[in-house]
Amino acid sequence: MKYTVRFCSAAAVSLIVLSLPSVPQTAAAKLGRPVRIVSLSFNNEALEVIRDQIESEAAKGVDLVLLPETWRGQNENSMETLDGPTITALSAIARKYHTYIVSPIDRREGAKRLNTAVLIDRSGRIVALYDKVFPYWSEFDHKKPVDLGQDVPVYQADFGKIGFAICFDVNFPEVWERLAELGAELVVWPSAYSAGTSLQAHALNHHYYIVSSTGTRDCVVYDITGEEVFYQKSADINVARVTLDLDRGIYHQNFNIPKRDKLLQEHPNDVAQEKWMDREQWFVLRATRPGVSARALARAYGLEELRDYLRRSRREIDKMRGWKFSERAVSASGAPSGTQ
């Protein structure tokens, strides 16, 4: 039996036809801090079908499985608790195959109804919950309306820091800015639709990977540079397998070039410059030898990652201004409210 799987690295995307059940691990896959992700995108599939699909994928070796928004439905009969059939079944798979799973459900918690992404860890425990901060309008039309999420968590998994956003959240920068502030390296986005470049904007602005799982049976991956590095759509259940290196670091040329040159000169076999983005004045570093962290070495040489540089710049310029520009309304005349 054969099927087509697209493997994505941050540097390139290749199309490979694999024979089941084994998936060969290349030496390159061991470099940096790789995380193997399976995104399943589908609509109106039974729990038993998806459970078997997850088990089949997990048996081949995977770090994280991602499922679409409220994939068990969102209607008057779909609400369930964390000890309901969906999370119970997926927890057993996570524990058996030692993988993380992100499953959004139509969650009931006491009197509340929440559109929740549930993160299950490798031991089958629930370790993080993200309640959709910006539900879509139709979610308020149910007999029991969906309640609003109040927080944007980032969870420290064994492979790195993972954050969450759901569907309509894509339109609201506050969620994505908070994910960056909390240090997310990978953001998973379960959704009913694809979003396209509006999703890409957040990867471009905040420099984390974004991986989607949708009810429209497609998956997109955006790089820390904001580039689309993977896209796949299927007529049936879309199975997307991607491997991302969370150790890759992105830097502004400002104040970093002499430090970068010294790093590359003294560690020529450990770190390489993967990208030079001249128009943006950015560059990307990656590890070239197993056991080496390019980001840790860069920190040791005093390089400041792009996201940190921009945050520090905003903070220091606001300090000179005497107030936080991001927290003050700006009038049509350009003067901040409350000033003359």
N, C-alpha and C positions, 0 to 999 in steps of 0.2 A: 504494500500500500504506500502511495506517495501523495504528498500534498505540497503546495507552494507556501513558503514562509519567507518573509522579508526580514533580514537581519540588518539592524542599523547600528553603526558606530557613529560617533560624533563627527568623524572625519569624512566618512563616505558611507554610501548605502549600496549594498549589493543584493542581488536576487539569487537565491540558492534553492535548489530543489533537494529536499532531504528525504532519506528513507527512514521511516519509523522503525523502532522506537528510539534509537539513539541520536543524540545531537553532539557532534564533535566539538570539543573545546580547543580553540587555537591558543597559541602562546600569547598572541596579541590580546586575547580576552582576559588574560591574567594581569595585564599591566594596569597601573593606576588603581582606581577603586570601582571596578565594574559592578553594575547591578543589572540582572537579567529580568526583564519585564515581559509579561504576556498581557496584552490588552484584548479582551473579548468584546466585540460590538455586535449587538443583535437587538431584536424586538420581538416581544410576545413569545418567549420560549419558556417551557416548563422548568421548574426547579430541578427535576430529575435529569433533564437534557443538559442543563448548564453544569450541574454537579458532576456529571460524567465527563463533560468537556474539560472542566477545571482539573479533574483528577488525571485525565490523560495528559494534559500539559504539565502539571506539577510533577508527574512521574518522570518526566524527561529532565527535570532540573530547572528551577526558576526561583527567583528571589521575591517577586511581587506579581500578583495577578490582580488586574483591574477590571471591574464590571461597570455597566452603564447606570445612569441615574434611575432610581426607583424601578429596577428591572423586573420586580415582581408585580408591578402595577401601582397605581395611585388612584384608588377609587374608594367607595364606601366600605368595601370588604377587605382591603389590602393592608390595613394597619397591623403591625405586629411589634412585639417587644424584642429586646435583645436576646431573650431566651426562647424566641420563636423558632419555627422550622428552618428559616433561611440561614440565620447566623449559626444555629446549632449544626446544620449540615456542613457549612463552610469551615467552621472551627475544627471539625473532625478532619477535614482534608488538610487544613493548614498544619495541624499537629502531625498527621501521618507523613506528610511530605516535606515538613520543615520549611514552609514558605509563608510569606505575608500575603494577605488577601484584603483588598478594598472592595466592600460591597455596600452600595447605597440601598437603603430601605425606607419605606413609608413607616416611620417609627412612632409608636405610641409610648409615651412616658407619663404616667399618671393622667392628668387631664390634658396634656399637651400632645399635639401632632407635629412631627418634625420630619423634614426631608434630610436624612442623615447619611453621611458616608461613614461606614464603620471600618476601622482598621483592626484586623486580626493578626496577631504576631505568629511566629514560627511554632510556638507552643500551643496555639489555639486560643489564646487569651485575647479579649478585647482590650486594646491599649490606647485607642484614640477614637474620638467621635467628632465629626464636623457637621454641624447643623447649618443648612443653607441660609446664608445671611440675607440674600435677596431672592425670595421665591418669585416665581412668575405669576402674573395676574390670575390665571385660571386656578392656581392653587388656593386662592382665597374664596373661590366659588363653591368649594365642597361644603356639604352640610356641616362637617367639622373642618374649618379652614386650617391651613398649615400655619404653624406658629413660626416666628422669626428667630433665626439663629442670632446669637449675641457675641460669639467669639470666633477667632480664627487661629486654631492651634497649629503648631508645627511639632512633629514627633521625631525624636532621635531614634531611628532604627539602627540596626547593626551595620547597614550599608551607607547610612547618611541621614540627613534631615529631610523629612517628607512633609509636604503641606497639601492642602485640599481646597478645591473650589468646585462648585456645582453649577452647570448650565448657565442660568440667567446672571449668575455672579460675574460672568465674563464682561458685562457692561459697566461694572462699577470698580473704578481703580482702587478704592479704599481697601478692598479685600486683598488685592494683589500687592499693594504697598505694605500691608501688614505682614504678609507672607515673607516679603523681602526683609523687613525689619527683624523678623524672628529667625532669619538665617536659612530659610528653605533652600535646598539644593535641587530638589525635584518636586514639582507640583503635579498632582494627578487631577484630571478634570473629567468626571463622569457627566454625561449630558444627554439630552434628548436630541440635540442637533450638533452640527459640525463647527460653527462659529468662524472658522477660517482665519483671516488676517486680524480680526478683533482679538483673537486669542494670541496670535503672534505678537501683537503689540506688547503684551505683558512680559513675554520672554525677552523681547528687545529692550524693554525699559528696566527689567529687574535681574536679568542674567541668571535665571535658573532654567533647568529643563522643564518642559511641559509635555505631558503625555495624556492623550484623550481616549475615552471609551464612550461610544455613542449609540443611541437608538436608531441612528441612520446607517449603521453597519460600516462605519469607517473609523480609522485611527490616524491621528497626525502627531508628529513629534517635532517640537521646536527646540533648537539648540540654545546654549547659553549666549550665543551671538545673536539670537533672534531669527536665525535661518531655519526654514523648514527642511529637515533632514530625512523625513520619512512620511509617506502617505500611502494608505492602502484602504480600499473599499471592496466589499464583497456583496454578492446577491444573497448569500446565506449568512451563517455566523462568521464574522470576520475575525480571524485569529492572527494577531500581529505580535511577533516576537522581536524585541529590541534589546540591545545591550548598550548601556550608557556608562561612560566613565565619569563618575562624580568627582574625580580628582583633577580634572581639567580646570584651569583657572584662566580668567579673562582680566586684562589689565589695560589701563589707559597709558598712552605713551608719556603723559605728563609725569615728570619726576621719577619715572621708573626705568628709563633706558640705561643709564650707567649701572644700576643694580642688576638689571637683566643681563647686561653684557658680562658682568663679573660672574654671575651665576652660571651662564652658559659656558664661559671660559673654564671655570673650575669644575664643572660637572658635565662635560661633553657627552658622557655615556649614560647619564641619568635623566636629563631633561632636554626637550627640544621645543623650539618655537613652531607650533603647528600652523598658526594663521597670523598673517600680518594684514590688518584691515586699515589700509592707508587713509581712506576717506573719513572713517570714523576715528582714526588714530587709536585703534585698539590692537591688542595682540593676545594670542592664546598660547599657554604653555601646557605641555603634557609630559608625563613620565615615559621614559623609553626603556626602563629596566624594571623587572619585577621587584617588588619590595620597596620601591622608591615612591615618595609622595612629592609630586611637582609643586603642589600648593604649600606643603610644609616647608620645602626648600626655599620657595619664593618668599615666604614669610621670614624665614631665617636670614635672608639677604635683604630684608626691608622693603620688598615690593608690596604695594597696597592694591588689593583687588578692586576692580572697577566699581562694584556696588558700594564698597566701603569708602572709596575716594569720593564718589558723588554724595554720599550721605554726610561725610565729614565736611565737604565743601558747602553744602546747604546749611549745616549747623553753624559753621564759622561765619558765613556771610550773613545769616540771620542774626548772629550775635553782634556783628558790626552794625546791622540795621536797627537793632534794638527791639525787634519783635519777629515772630515766626510768620514768614510770608504765607506758608501753607495753611496757617490757622486763621488768617484774617481775610475777610471779604474785600474785594477790590471793586471800587465804584467804576462807573463808566468813564469817569475822568481820569482814572488811573490812580487815584489816591486811596490808600487803605481806609476802610470805614473807621470813624472815630478820630480821624486826623484832619488837620487843616491843610 
